[in-house]
Amino acid sequence: MTTTQHHEHAAHTHAHGPGCGHTEVPHGDHLDYAHDGHLHREHGGHWDECEPTGHATHAAHEHRHGEGCGHARVAHGDHVDYLHDGHRHAAHDGHWDDH
């Protein structure tokens, strides 16, 4: 099972929200914002870096993401995720992970 780590993003002065210029990423019961290769979420009056741990394979995912696939690209660390059906897909060892 994949869990999520929430670590405070120190000295983050930018207020994310609609129209802030960063991609909104649905994540469970909240929205994350893609910013500088990681995800930010508002939490307790500050911004957390909201990242999954582990790998959760998206079973039976036939669609191949890439340039022109129709899904928004989100820079995430050293790779690109694709927003698809309310979550992020990332290529991993010949399959797609659900982030």
C-alpha positions, -999 to +999 in steps of 0.1 A: +000+000+000+012+035-008+012+061+019+019+098+016+046+118+033+038+154+044+069+175+051+066+212+057+080+232+028+100+258+048+099+295+037+073+289+010+057+324+006+037+317-026+000+312-020-013+285-044-049+286-056-070+289-087-051+311-112-017+309-094-001+295-126+007+260-112-011+228-122-037+216-098-034+179-091-063+161-074-050+140-045-075+122-023-095+148-003-074+178-014-056+195-042-019+196-046-001+222-068+029+211-090+057+236-083+094+232-089+092+195-096+073+186-065+038+189-051+026+214-025-005+212-004-019+236+022-019+221+057-024+237+090-015+272+078+016+263+060+026+244+028+036+208+028+055+188+002+030+161-005+047+130-020+037+094-023+060+067-010+064+034-027+049+023-060+013+014-066+009-002-100-020+010-121-033-024-132-046-029-167-036+006-179-036+002-217-031+039-226+005+050-234+012+085-221+036+108-240+037+140-261+003+146-276-016+119-256-041+145-244-033+144-207-016+173-188+021+167-181+034+175-145+071+177-138+078+156-108+114+152-096+134+135-123+105+124-145+071+135-158+037+124-145+005+126-165-028+137-150-054+110-159-088+103-143-080+125-112-046+111-104-011+110-117+005+082-138+042+077-139+062+053-161+080+027-140+097-005-150+075-012-180+042-003-163+024+028-150+023+037-113-006+055-097+006+084-077 
